[in-house]
């Protein structure tokens, strides 16, 4: 039997079409992911941090562009080319600002490795005026080779400008192009001043004890040999000041008779010495007041008010009234204290209000606003006063 057609017992069979081949589906192989999977929760923070780090580096490199002038960059570059030492450049180069060593290092690294900063700096230096460039290059530090060549010139005798010109022409490849004979001579003089030339030696101090001190040298000066030049203006001012001082002394002498109370410092525990004019003493911790009239006022002196006994000399008296009390001596020899201030006065621990008075005895304790005094009476003088009052029949 054929696969396409055939007969079976005289019957004609229909033709059967061949089967349609079915192509099996092609299975695609899995793609190999060469990039490692991101850890969960990262959200690309690694890429952002790297980007921020580069951005911060660029910001740090360019944030000082305003402080660094083109002249500073030129001085930095020439100084490093001459000395190969950033510390030496920091010490010997005068910039427009007081840059620290760290700032100079950061600027130098930015000029070397940061293309943006380097491009801007080079363009700014190219735009400088030629005179400004020449002034910066004239202050360039000297290299070790240049100072060695300057050291070949002896310190004595004094060389001329032609010597330095000849040295510059002979060693033109060693010296910086901006050097001149005059600048070489100036630097050589500085080296000589600080004893940096090879043929110079520092003289040691003598080992003997004959070194003269300043005081010994001053003693050897003869004062008679010194000329004293007189100044008429100074002499006139001194005479005027002397006349003014004498006038003030004369005024004070005239006011002595008006003083009613003298203030003396308390020297210690010694008993007070009364004189023929002192009626009583108001003795405090620091000062003592001598009563030499029959009536004195006690209080606090101000610019527009004066009292005989100023209690501010004893201590803090801001609570004392300007006119706190009055002490009077009667004809019979008795002392009375009248209170006239706002605060009470305590006499032997008994208060005396304003408008009242109390008799004072010898060794009476008077207390005013925390200030304590002892009232001492000159018994001999008071007894004489009492006898005179009895003879004259005076009213008390």
C-alpha positions as a Markdown table, in Angstrom:
| # | Residue | x | y | z |
|---|---|---|---|---|
| 1 | Unk | 0.0 | 0.0 | 0.0 |
| 2 | Unk | 1.3 | 3.4 | -1.0 |
| 3 | Unk | 1.3 | 6.3 | 1.3 |
| 4 | Unk | -0.3 | 8.5 | -1.4 |
| 5 | Unk | -3.0 | 6.3 | -2.9 |
| 6 | Unk | -4.0 | 2.6 | -3.3 |
| 7 | Unk | -6.8 | 0.2 | -3.9 |
| 8 | Unk | -8.4 | -2.3 | -1.6 |
| 9 | Unk | -10.7 | -5.0 | -3.1 |
| 10 | Unk | -11.5 | -2.9 | -6.2 |
| 11 | Unk | -12.3 | 0.2 | -4.1 |
| 12 | Unk | -10.6 | 3.4 | -5.0 |
| 13 | Unk | -9.3 | 5.2 | -1.8 |
| 14 | Unk | -8.9 | 8.9 | -1.7 |
| 15 | Unk | -5.5 | 10.4 | -1.8 |
| 16 | Unk | -4.1 | 11.2 | 1.8 |
| 17 | Unk | -1.9 | 14.3 | 1.9 |
| 18 | Unk | 1.4 | 13.9 | 3.6 |
| 19 | Unk | 1.6 | 15.0 | 7.3 |
| 20 | Unk | 2.8 | 18.6 | 7.9 |
| 21 | Unk | 6.0 | 18.6 | 9.8 |
| 22 | Unk | 5.8 | 20.5 | 13.1 |
| 23 | Unk | 8.8 | 22.4 | 14.1 |
| 24 | Unk | 9.5 | 22.1 | 17.8 |
| 25 | Unk | 9.9 | 25.5 | 19.7 |
| 26 | Unk | 13.4 | 26.6 | 20.1 |
| 27 | Unk | 14.3 | 27.2 | 23.7 |
| 28 | Unk | 16.4 | 30.3 | 24.1 |
| 29 | Unk | 19.3 | 30.0 | 26.5 |
| 30 | Unk | 19.3 | 32.2 | 29.6 |
| 31 | Unk | 21.4 | 35.4 | 29.2 |
| 32 | Unk | 24.4 | 35.5 | 31.5 |
| 33 | Unk | 24.3 | 38.7 | 33.6 |
| 34 | Unk | 27.8 | 39.8 | 33.9 |
| 35 | Unk | 27.0 | 42.7 | 36.2 |
| 36 | Unk | 26.6 | 41.5 | 39.8 |
| 37 | Unk | 23.2 | 42.1 | 41.3 |
| 38 | Unk | 22.8 | 45.2 | 43.5 |
| 39 | Unk | 22.3 | 44.6 | 47.1 |
| 40 | Unk | 18.8 | 45.2 | 48.3 |
| 41 | Unk | 18.1 | 48.6 | 49.8 |
| 42 | Unk | 21.1 | 50.3 | 48.0 |
| 43 | Unk | 19.1 | 52.3 | 45.5 |
| 44 | Unk | 22.2 | 53.4 | 43.7 |
| 45 | Unk | 23.8 | 55.1 | 46.8 |
| 46 | Unk | 27.3 | 53.9 | 45.7 |
| 47 | Unk | 27.1 | 55.7 | 42.4 |
| 48 | Unk | 25.6 | 58.8 | 44.1 |
| 49 | Unk | 28.3 | 58.9 | 46.8 |
| 50 | Unk | 31.0 | 58.6 | 44.2 |
| 51 | Unk | 29.5 | 61.4 | 42.2 |
| 52 | Unk | 29.2 | 63.6 | 45.3 |
| 53 | Unk | 32.8 | 62.8 | 46.2 |
| 54 | Unk | 34.0 | 64.0 | 42.8 |
| 55 | Unk | 31.8 | 67.0 | 43.1 |
| 56 | Unk | 33.1 | 67.9 | 46.5 |
| 57 | Unk | 36.7 | 67.5 | 45.3 |
| 58 | Unk | 36.0 | 69.9 | 42.5 |
| 59 | Unk | 34.3 | 72.4 | 44.8 |
| 60 | Unk | 37.2 | 72.3 | 47.3 |
| 61 | Unk | 39.6 | 72.8 | 44.5 |
| 62 | Unk | 37.8 | 75.8 | 43.1 |
| 63 | Unk | 36.3 | 77.5 | 46.2 |
| 64 | Unk | 39.5 | 79.5 | 46.8 |
| 65 | Unk | 39.8 | 80.9 | 43.3 |
| 66 | Unk | 38.7 | 84.3 | 44.6 |
| 67 | Unk | 41.5 | 84.4 | 47.2 |
| 68 | Unk | 44.2 | 83.1 | 44.9 |
| 69 | Unk | 45.2 | 85.9 | 42.5 |
| 70 | Unk | 47.0 | 85.2 | 39.2 |
| 71 | Unk | 50.1 | 86.8 | 40.8 |
| 72 | Unk | 49.9 | 84.3 | 43.7 |
| 73 | Unk | 49.8 | 81.4 | 41.2 |
| 74 | Unk | 52.8 | 82.8 | 39.3 |
| 75 | Unk | 54.8 | 83.3 | 42.5 |
| 76 | Unk | 53.9 | 79.8 | 43.7 |
| 77 | Unk | 55.0 | 78.2 | 40.4 |
| 78 | Unk | 58.3 | 80.1 | 40.1 |
| 79 | Unk | 59.1 | 79.5 | 43.8 |
| 80 | Unk | 58.6 | 75.8 | 43.5 |
| 81 | Unk | 60.6 | 75.7 | 40.3 |
| 82 | Unk | 63.5 | 77.5 | 42.1 |
| 83 | Unk | 63.5 | 75.6 | 45.5 |
| 84 | Unk | 61.5 | 72.4 | 45.0 |
| 85 | Unk | 60.2 | 72.9 | 48.5 |
| 86 | Unk | 56.7 | 74.1 | 49.4 |
| 87 | Unk | 57.7 | 74.9 | 53.0 |
| 88 | Unk | 60.4 | 77.2 | 51.7 |
| 89 | Unk | 57.9 | 78.9 | 49.4 |
| 90 | Unk | 55.5 | 79.3 | 52.3 |
| 91 | Unk | 58.2 | 81.0 | 54.4 |
| 92 | Unk | 59.9 | 83.1 | 51.8 |
| 93 | Unk | 57.2 | 84.2 | 49.4 |
| 94 | Unk | 54.9 | 87.1 | 50.0 |
| 95 | Unk | 51.4 | 86.4 | 48.7 |
| 96 | Unk | 48.4 | 88.7 | 48.6 |
| 97 | Unk | 46.9 | 86.8 | 51.5 |
| 98 | Unk | 48.3 | 84.9 | 54.5 |
| 99 | Unk | 48.0 | 81.4 | 53.2 |
| 100 | Unk | 48.8 | 78.5 | 55.4 |
| 101 | Unk | 51.1 | 75.7 | 54.3 |
| 102 | Unk | 48.1 | 73.4 | 53.9 |
| 103 | Unk | 46.4 | 75.9 | 51.6 |
| 104 | Unk | 49.6 | 76.2 | 49.5 |
| 105 | Unk | 49.8 | 72.5 | 49.2 |
| 106 | Unk | 46.2 | 72.1 | 48.1 |
| 107 | Unk | 46.6 | 74.9 | 45.5 |
| 108 | Unk | 49.8 | 73.3 | 44.1 |
| 109 | Unk | 48.1 | 69.9 | 43.8 |
| 110 | Unk | 45.0 | 71.6 | 42.2 |
| 111 | Unk | 47.3 | 73.3 | 39.6 |
| 112 | Unk | 48.9 | 69.9 | 38.8 |
| 113 | Unk | 46.0 | 67.5 | 38.7 |
| 114 | Unk | 42.8 | 69.5 | 38.3 |
| 115 | Unk | 42.4 | 70.4 | 34.6 |
| 116 | Unk | 39.7 | 72.9 | 35.2 |
| 117 | Unk | 41.6 | 74.9 | 37.9 |
| 118 | Unk | 44.8 | 74.7 | 35.9 |
| 119 | Unk | 43.2 | 75.9 | 32.7 |
| 120 | Unk | 41.6 | 78.9 | 34.4 |
| 121 | Unk | 44.9 | 79.8 | 36.3 |
| 122 | Unk | 47.0 | 79.6 | 33.2 |
| 123 | Unk | 44.6 | 81.8 | 31.2 |
| 124 | Unk | 44.6 | 84.3 | 34.0 |
| 125 | Unk | 48.4 | 84.4 | 34.2 |
| 126 | Unk | 48.6 | 84.9 | 30.5 |
| 127 | Unk | 46.4 | 88.0 | 30.8 |
| 128 | Unk | 48.7 | 89.6 | 33.3 |
| 129 | Unk | 50.6 | 92.8 | 32.4 |
| 130 | Unk | 54.2 | 92.3 | 31.5 |
| 131 | Unk | 55.3 | 94.8 | 34.2 |
| 132 | Unk | 53.3 | 92.9 | 36.8 |
| 133 | Unk | 54.9 | 89.6 | 35.7 |
| 134 | Unk | 58.3 | 91.2 | 35.9 |
| 135 | Unk | 57.7 | 92.5 | 39.5 |
| 136 | Unk | 56.6 | 89.0 | 40.6 |
| 137 | Unk | 59.6 | 87.3 | 39.0 |
| 138 | Unk | 62.0 | 89.9 | 40.5 |
| 139 | Unk | 60.9 | 88.6 | 44.0 |
| 140 | Unk | 61.4 | 85.0 | 43.1 |
| 141 | Unk | 63.3 | 83.0 | 45.7 |
| 142 | Unk | 67.0 | 82.1 | 45.1 |
| 143 | Unk | 67.9 | 78.5 | 44.5 |
| 144 | Unk | 70.7 | 76.7 | 46.2 |
| 145 | Unk | 72.8 | 76.8 | 43.1 |
| 146 | Unk | 72.4 | 80.6 | 42.8 |
| 147 | Unk | 73.5 | 81.2 | 46.4 |
| 148 | Unk | 76.5 | 78.9 | 45.9 |
| 149 | Unk | 77.6 | 81.0 | 43.0 |
| 150 | Unk | 77.1 | 84.2 | 45.0 |
| 151 | Unk | 79.2 | 82.6 | 47.8 |
| 152 | Unk | 82.2 | 82.5 | 45.4 |
| 153 | Unk | 82.5 | 86.3 | 45.8 |
| 154 | Unk | 84.6 | 87.1 | 48.8 |
| 155 | Unk | 83.2 | 89.2 | 51.6 |
| 156 | Unk | 86.3 | 91.5 | 51.5 |
| 157 | Unk | 86.9 | 93.7 | 49.7 |
| 158 | Unk | 83.6 | 95.2 | 48.8 |
| 159 | Unk | 82.8 | 94.0 | 45.2 |
| 160 | Unk | 81.5 | 96.3 | 42.5 |
| 161 | Unk | 78.5 | 96.0 | 40.3 |
| 162 | Unk | 80.6 | 94.9 | 37.4 |
| 163 | Unk | 81.7 | 91.8 | 39.4 |
| 164 | Unk | 78.0 | 90.6 | 39.7 |
| 165 | Unk | 77.4 | 91.5 | 36.0 |
| 166 | Unk | 80.3 | 89.3 | 35.0 |
| 167 | Unk | 79.1 | 86.5 | 37.2 |
| 168 | Unk | 75.6 | 86.8 | 35.7 |
| 169 | Unk | 76.9 | 86.6 | 32.2 |
| 170 | Unk | 79.2 | 83.7 | 32.9 |
| 171 | Unk | 76.5 | 81.6 | 34.6 |
| 172 | Unk | 73.4 | 82.7 | 32.7 |
| 173 | Unk | 72.1 | 79.1 | 32.5 |
| 174 | Unk | 72.1 | 78.8 | 36.3 |
| 175 | Unk | 70.6 | 82.2 | 37.3 |
| 176 | Unk | 66.9 | 82.8 | 36.9 |
| 177 | Unk | 66.2 | 84.9 | 33.7 |
| 178 | Unk | 64.8 | 87.8 | 35.8 |
| 179 | Unk | 68.0 | 88.3 | 37.7 |
| 180 | Unk | 70.0 | 91.4 | 37.3 |
| 181 | Unk | 73.4 | 92.5 | 38.6 |
| 182 | Unk | 71.7 | 94.9 | 41.0 |
| 183 | Unk | 69.4 | 92.2 | 42.5 |
| 184 | Unk | 72.4 | 89.8 | 42.8 |
| 185 | Unk | 74.3 | 92.5 | 44.7 |
| 186 | Unk | 71.4 | 93.1 | 47.0 |
| 187 | Unk | 71.0 | 89.4 | 47.8 |
| 188 | Unk | 74.8 | 89.1 | 48.3 |
| 189 | Unk | 74.7 | 91.9 | 50.8 |
| 190 | Unk | 71.9 | 90.2 | 52.8 |
| 191 | Unk | 74.0 | 87.0 | 52.9 |
| 192 | Unk | 77.0 | 89.0 | 54.1 |
| 193 | Unk | 74.8 | 90.7 | 56.8 |
| 194 | Unk | 73.7 | 87.4 | 58.2 |
| 195 | Unk | 77.1 | 85.8 | 57.9 |
| 196 | Unk | 76.0 | 83.2 | 55.2 |
| 197 | Unk | 79.1 | 83.6 | 53.0 |
| 198 | Unk | 81.5 | 80.7 | 53.0 |
| 199 | Unk | 84.5 | 82.8 | 53.9 |
| 200 | Unk | 82.7 | 84.4 | 56.9 |
| 201 | Unk | 83.1 | 83.1 | 60.5 |
| 202 | Unk | 81.2 | 84.1 | 63.6 |
| 203 | Unk | 83.6 | 85.4 | 66.2 |
| 204 | Unk | 83.1 | 83.5 | 69.5 |
| 205 | Unk | 82.7 | 85.4 | 72.8 |
| 206 | Unk | 85.9 | 85.8 | 74.8 |
| 207 | Unk | 86.3 | 83.3 | 77.6 |
| 208 | Unk | 87.7 | 85.7 | 80.1 |
| 209 | Unk | 85.7 | 87.4 | 82.8 |
| 210 | Unk | 86.5 | 90.9 | 81.5 |
| 211 | Unk | 83.2 | 91.2 | 79.7 |
| 212 | Unk | 81.8 | 94.6 | 80.7 |
| 213 | Unk | 78.1 | 94.7 | 81.5 |
| 214 | Unk | 75.8 | 97.6 | 80.8 |
| 215 | Unk | 75.8 | 98.9 | 84.3 |
| 216 | Unk | 79.6 | 98.8 | 84.4 |
| 217 | Unk | 79.8 | 100.8 | 81.1 |
| 218 | Unk | 77.3 | 103.3 | 82.5 |
| 219 | Unk | 79.5 | 103.8 | 85.6 |
| 220 | Unk | 82.4 | 104.7 | 83.5 |
| 221 | Unk | 80.6 | 107.6 | 81.9 |
| 222 | Unk | 81.6 | 110.9 | 83.4 |
| 223 | Unk | 78.5 | 113.0 | 84.1 |
| 224 | Unk | 80.5 | 116.2 | 83.9 |
| 225 | Unk | 81.4 | 115.6 | 80.3 |
| 226 | Unk | 77.8 | 115.3 | 79.3 |
| 227 | Unk | 76.4 | 118.5 | 77.9 |
| 228 | Unk | 73.1 | 119.6 | 79.4 |
| 229 | Unk | 71.1 | 121.4 | 76.7 |
| 230 | Unk | 68.5 | 123.6 | 78.2 |
| 231 | Unk | 65.1 | 123.9 | 76.6 |
| 232 | Unk | 63.4 | 127.2 | 77.2 |
| 233 | Unk | 59.9 | 125.8 | 76.5 |
| 234 | Unk | 60.3 | 123.0 | 79.1 |
| 235 | Unk | 61.7 | 125.4 | 81.6 |
| 236 | Unk | 58.7 | 127.8 | 81.2 |
| 237 | Unk | 56.3 | 124.9 | 81.6 |
| 238 | Unk | 58.0 | 123.7 | 84.8 |
| 239 | Unk | 58.0 | 127.2 | 86.2 |
| 240 | Unk | 54.3 | 127.5 | 85.4 |
| 241 | Unk | 53.5 | 124.2 | 87.1 |
| 242 | Unk | 55.6 | 125.1 | 90.1 |
| 243 | Unk | 53.7 | 128.4 | 90.5 |
| 244 | Unk | 50.4 | 126.6 | 90.2 |
| 245 | Unk | 51.4 | 124.1 | 92.9 |
| 246 | Unk | 52.5 | 126.8 | 95.3 |
| 247 | Unk | 49.1 | 128.6 | 94.8 |
| 248 | Unk | 47.2 | 125.4 | 95.7 |
| 249 | Unk | 49.4 | 124.9 | 98.8 |
| 250 | Unk | 48.7 | 128.5 | 99.9 |
| 251 | Unk | 44.9 | 128.0 | 99.5 |
| 252 | Unk | 45.1 | 124.8 | 101.6 |
| 253 | Unk | 47.0 | 126.6 | 104.3 |
| 254 | Unk | 44.4 | 129.3 | 104.5 |
| 255 | Unk | 41.6 | 126.6 | 104.8 |
| 256 | Unk | 43.3 | 124.9 | 107.8 |
| 257 | Unk | 41.7 | 127.3 | 110.2 |
| 258 | Unk | 38.3 | 126.4 | 108.9 |
| 259 | Unk | 38.6 | 122.7 | 109.5 |
| 260 | Unk | 36.6 | 121.6 | 112.4 |
| 261 | Unk | 37.3 | 117.9 | 112.2 |
| 262 | Unk | 40.6 | 116.2 | 111.4 |
| 263 | Unk | 40.7 | 112.7 | 110.2 |
| 264 | Unk | 43.6 | 110.5 | 111.3 |
| 265 | Unk | 44.4 | 106.9 | 110.4 |
| 266 | Unk | 43.9 | 104.4 | 113.2 |
| 267 | Unk | 47.4 | 103.0 | 114.0 |
| 268 | Unk | 46.4 | 100.3 | 116.4 |
| 269 | Unk | 45.3 | 99.6 | 119.9 |
| 270 | Unk | 47.2 | 102.5 | 121.5 |
| 271 | Unk | 45.1 | 104.9 | 123.5 |
| 272 | Unk | 44.3 | 108.2 | 121.7 |
| 273 | Unk | 46.4 | 111.2 | 122.4 |
| 274 | Unk | 44.3 | 114.3 | 123.0 |
| 275 | Unk | 45.8 | 117.7 | 122.4 |
| 276 | Unk | 44.7 | 121.1 | 123.8 |
| 277 | Unk | 42.2 | 121.7 | 120.9 |
| 278 | Unk | 40.5 | 118.3 | 120.6 |
| 279 | Unk | 37.3 | 118.0 | 122.5 |
| 280 | Unk | 36.4 | 114.5 | 121.6 |
| 281 | Unk | 37.3 | 111.7 | 119.2 |
| 282 | Unk | 34.9 | 109.6 | 117.1 |
| 283 | Unk | 37.0 | 106.5 | 116.6 |
| 284 | Unk | 36.1 | 103.9 | 113.9 |
| 285 | Unk | 37.8 | 100.8 | 112.6 |
| 286 | Unk | 39.8 | 102.6 | 109.9 |
| 287 | Unk | 39.8 | 106.3 | 110.7 |
| 288 | Unk | 39.2 | 108.6 | 113.6 |
| 289 | Unk | 37.5 | 112.0 | 113.6 |
| 290 | Unk | 38.8 | 114.7 | 115.9 |
| 291 | Unk | 36.1 | 117.1 | 117.2 |
| 292 | Unk | 37.6 | 120.6 | 117.6 |
| 293 | Unk | 34.4 | 122.7 | 117.7 |
| 294 | Unk | 31.3 | 122.7 | 119.9 |
| 295 | Unk | 29.1 | 121.5 | 117.0 |
| 296 | Unk | 29.8 | 119.2 | 114.1 |
| 297 | Unk | 27.6 | 117.5 | 111.5 |
| 298 | Unk | 27.8 | 113.8 | 110.7 |
| 299 | Unk | 26.7 | 112.3 | 107.4 |
| 300 | Unk | 27.8 | 111.7 | 103.8 |
| 301 | Unk | 29.5 | 114.3 | 101.7 |
| 302 | Unk | 28.4 | 114.9 | 98.1 |
| 303 | Unk | 29.2 | 117.4 | 95.3 |
| 304 | Unk | 26.6 | 119.9 | 96.5 |
| 305 | Unk | 26.6 | 119.0 | 100.2 |
| 306 | Unk | 29.5 | 118.9 | 102.7 |
| 307 | Unk | 29.5 | 117.6 | 106.3 |
| 308 | Unk | 32.2 | 117.8 | 109.0 |
| 309 | Unk | 32.4 | 114.1 | 109.5 |
| 310 | Unk | 32.2 | 112.2 | 106.2 |
| 311 | Unk | 31.4 | 108.6 | 107.0 |
| 312 | Unk | 32.4 | 107.4 | 103.5 |
| 313 | Unk | 36.0 | 107.4 | 104.7 |
| 314 | Unk | 35.2 | 104.6 | 107.2 |
| 315 | Unk | 33.4 | 102.2 | 104.8 |
| 316 | Unk | 30.3 | 101.8 | 102.6 |
| 317 | Unk | 28.0 | 104.6 | 103.5 |
| 318 | Unk | 25.5 | 104.6 | 100.7 |
| 319 | Unk | 22.7 | 104.0 | 103.3 |
| 320 | Unk | 23.8 | 107.0 | 105.3 |
| 321 | Unk | 21.9 | 110.2 | 104.9 |
| 322 | Unk | 23.7 | 113.3 | 103.7 |
| 323 | Unk | 23.0 | 114.9 | 107.1 |
| 324 | Unk | 22.6 | 112.0 | 109.5 |
| 325 | Unk | 23.2 | 113.6 | 112.9 |
| 326 | Unk | 24.7 | 116.6 | 114.8 |
| 327 | Unk | 26.9 | 116.4 | 117.9 |
| 328 | Unk | 26.8 | 119.4 | 120.2 |
| 329 | Unk | 28.8 | 120.3 | 123.3 |
| 330 | Unk | 26.8 | 122.2 | 125.9 |
| 331 | Unk | 28.3 | 124.8 | 128.3 |
| 332 | Unk | 28.1 | 122.3 | 131.2 |
| 333 | Unk | 30.4 | 119.9 | 129.3 |
| 334 | Unk | 27.8 | 117.4 | 128.2 |
| 335 | Unk | 27.7 | 116.0 | 124.6 |
| 336 | Unk | 24.4 | 115.4 | 122.9 |
| 337 | Unk | 23.7 | 113.6 | 119.6 |
| 338 | Unk | 20.6 | 114.7 | 117.5 |
| 339 | Unk | 19.3 | 112.3 | 114.9 |
| 340 | Unk | 18.4 | 114.1 | 111.6 |
| 341 | Unk | 18.5 | 111.3 | 109.0 |
| 342 | Unk | 15.9 | 108.8 | 107.7 |
| 343 | Unk | 17.6 | 105.8 | 109.3 |
| 344 | Unk | 17.8 | 105.5 | 113.1 |
| 345 | Unk | 21.1 | 105.9 | 115.0 |
| 346 | Unk | 22.0 | 103.4 | 117.7 |
| 347 | Unk | 23.8 | 104.8 | 120.8 |
| 348 | Unk | 24.8 | 102.0 | 123.2 |
| 349 | Unk | 22.3 | 99.7 | 121.4 |
| 350 | Unk | 19.4 | 102.1 | 121.9 |
| 351 | Unk | 17.8 | 103.5 | 118.7 |
| 352 | Unk | 17.4 | 107.3 | 118.2 |
| 353 | Unk | 14.8 | 108.2 | 115.6 |
| 354 | Unk | 14.8 | 111.4 | 113.5 |
| 355 | Unk | 14.1 | 114.5 | 115.7 |
| 356 | Unk | 15.3 | 112.9 | 118.9 |
| 357 | Unk | 18.5 | 113.3 | 120.8 |
| 358 | Unk | 20.6 | 111.5 | 123.4 |
| 359 | Unk | 23.5 | 112.3 | 125.7 |
| 360 | Unk | 26.8 | 110.8 | 124.8 |
| 361 | Unk | 29.1 | 109.5 | 127.5 |
| 362 | Unk | 32.7 | 108.5 | 127.3 |
| 363 | Unk | 33.2 | 105.2 | 125.4 |
| 364 | Unk | 29.7 | 105.4 | 124.0 |
| 365 | Unk | 29.2 | 103.1 | 121.0 |
| 366 | Unk | 27.5 | 104.8 | 118.0 |
| 367 | Unk | 26.3 | 102.7 | 115.1 |
| 368 | Unk | 25.1 | 104.2 | 111.8 |
| 369 | Unk | 24.0 | 101.9 | 108.9 |
| 370 | Unk | 26.4 | 99.2 | 109.9 |
| 371 | Unk | 29.3 | 101.5 | 110.7 |
| 372 | Unk | 30.3 | 101.4 | 114.3 |
| 373 | Unk | 32.3 | 104.1 | 116.2 |
| 374 | Unk | 33.4 | 104.8 | 119.8 |
| 375 | Unk | 33.0 | 108.2 | 121.2 |
| 376 | Unk | 35.9 | 109.2 | 123.4 |
| 377 | Unk | 35.9 | 112.5 | 125.5 |
| 378 | Unk | 38.9 | 114.5 | 126.4 |
| 379 | Unk | 38.1 | 114.6 | 130.2 |
| 380 | Unk | 40.8 | 117.1 | 131.1 |
| 381 | Unk | 39.7 | 119.7 | 128.6 |
| 382 | Unk | 36.0 | 119.1 | 129.4 |
| 383 | Unk | 36.6 | 119.6 | 133.1 |
| 384 | Unk | 38.3 | 122.9 | 132.4 |
| 385 | Unk | 35.3 | 124.0 | 130.3 |
| 386 | Unk | 32.9 | 123.0 | 133.1 |
| 387 | Unk | 34.9 | 125.1 | 135.6 |
| 388 | Unk | 34.8 | 128.1 | 133.4 |
| 389 | Unk | 31.1 | 127.7 | 132.9 |
| 390 | Unk | 30.6 | 127.6 | 136.7 |
| 391 | Unk | 32.6 | 130.7 | 137.2 |
| 392 | Unk | 30.7 | 132.6 | 134.5 |
| 393 | Unk | 27.3 | 131.2 | 135.5 |
| 394 | Unk | 26.6 | 130.2 | 132.0 |
| 395 | Unk | 23.4 | 128.4 | 131.2 |
| 396 | Unk | 23.7 | 124.8 | 130.0 |
